[in-house]
Amino acid sequence: MTLQAIAYASEAAIDLSNDQLNRLVEKAAAHNRLAGVTGILLFDGSRFLQYIEGPDDGLSMVYSRIVNSREHCNVVELARGRVSERCMPYWSMRWISIVDTQFQEAAFSDWTSLGGRALGSRAVPTGVERLAEIAAPYIA
């Protein structure tokens, strides 16, 4: 099975409370499970950065729902492409609260590749590597 991934950033359309966000993520997680999609949603209080991965057909369905959602606006796709393995296999969807500086670091990371850096590379961490760093404390 070929895996694809998409990363995007957007602005929350309204001031979302944690309860509203939890409900949104619960619904998304249910749809993602059915589509075979996993991922992570970072939220700094006003902006989202999401990374999703899965089979092409499932990912297309999920991303279409995301793009058409009224919960956010100004969607900017950071990366899209084929991946050799899942980076976020732990959750059908999980949201993590982050601060502005973490959002900036992740959003403005190198998204030209959805993989990691070459072994021994001293380059700046990729976007996916930044996401993995942020998610690491939440992985049981």
N, C-alpha and C positions, 0 to 999 in steps of 0.2 A: 504494500500500500504506500503510495506517495503521500508524503506529508508536506503541507504548506503552512506558512506563518504570515501574519500581518501584525504590524505595530502601528499605532496611531496616537495622536494627541488631540484633545478637544477641550472646549470650555463648557462647564456646567451651565445649563440654561437657567437654572434657578438655584437658590440657596438650598441645597439638599441637606437634610438632617441625616444623621447616622441611621436612623430608623428607615427613612425613605431609601437611602442607599442600600441598606441591608435587603429591603424588599426587592429593589431593582436587581441586585446581584443574585438573590434566590431565584427569581424568574429566569434570569440569564443562565444560571447554572443548570436549571432544569432543561432548557432548550439545548444548551451545550452538550449535556450528557447524551441526549437523543442524537445529536449530530456528530458525536465523537470528538468534540472540541474541548481543549483544555486551555487555561490561561490565567492571567493575573491582571488586575485593574488597580492602578495606583491613583490616589486622589489626594490633592493638597488643599482641599477646601473649596477650590474654584475651578480646578483643571483636572482632566483625566489623562492618563497615559495607559493604554491597554496593549497587551500582547496576547494574541490568540494563535492556536496551532491545531492542526488536525487534517483530516482528509479533505481534498479539494472541494467536493460537493458539500460537505458539512460546513466547512469554513465559509464558503460562498453564501450559504443560507444564513449563517450567524452574522456575518459582516453586513449583509443586506439589512438585517434587523437593526444593527448598530447604526449604520449610516442614516437610516430613516427614523431613528429614535428622536423624540422631542425633549429628552432629558439633557441633551447637549447640543452644541452648535460649533461651527468653525472646525470641522474635522480635518486634520492634516495627516495624511498617510506618511509615516516615517519609513516604512519598509514593507516589502511583500516579496515572498519567494519561497523556494523549495528548501526544506530542512531535512537533514539526514536522520534526526531523532528529536524527540520532544525535549524542550528546555524546561517546561512547566507541567510535568505529567501529574503533579500532586493534586490539582483541583480542577473541576470542570469550570469553576470560576471562583476567585478569591479577591476581595478588595483589601488593600493595605493603605492606611493613612500615612502620608509622607509630608515632609516640610518642603517649602518652596525651593530650597537649595538642592534637595534630592530630585525634585521634579526637573529643575534646570539641567542638572548633571545627566539624568537619564534621557531627557528629550533631546539634548544637544550632543549626545554621544555619537559615535560612528555607527550609523545604521546602514552603511553600504553593504554589509554582510550580516546575515542572520546567524552566522556561526561565530565561533570564538576566534581569537587571534591565533596566529601560527605559534607553535611551541617555541618558547624562548624569546618571543617578541616583546619589545619594550614600548610598544605603541600604547596609546590611550585605550582604556577598556572600551569594548564595543557596547552598544545599547543593550544587547542580550546579556552581556556579562554584568552590566550595572543592575539589570533587573534581577539576575540571580543573586547578587550581593544583597539587594534589598529584601528579597524573599527568604534568604537563608535562615534568619532567626525564626521564621514562621513554619518551617518544615519540621515535622515531628520525626 
